[in-house]
Amino acid sequence: MDDSDYRNRLLIYTLVRLSGLIVFFLGIAIIYTNLLRPGGWPQAGAIVAIVGVIDAMLAPRLLKMVWDRRNP
C-alpha cells in the first residue's frame, strides 16, 4: 500500500467518526429544541444521541477490522 491509501483510510475513518458526532449532536438538539415538536422530544432525542455515540465509537473499529482482513 502506498501513502495515498493510508491517507484515504484516515480520511474515511475521520469522516465516519465525525458523522457519529453529528448524529449525537442532532439527538441533543432534538431533546432541547423545537426541531421535531414544540418543547423538545427527550425520548426520540435520547435514542438518536445513543445511536450517534455508538456510531462514533464502533463504526471506526469495524472499518479497521474490515481493512485488516483485506490486507493482513
Helices and strands as residue ranges (DSSP letters): H 3-32, H 42-70
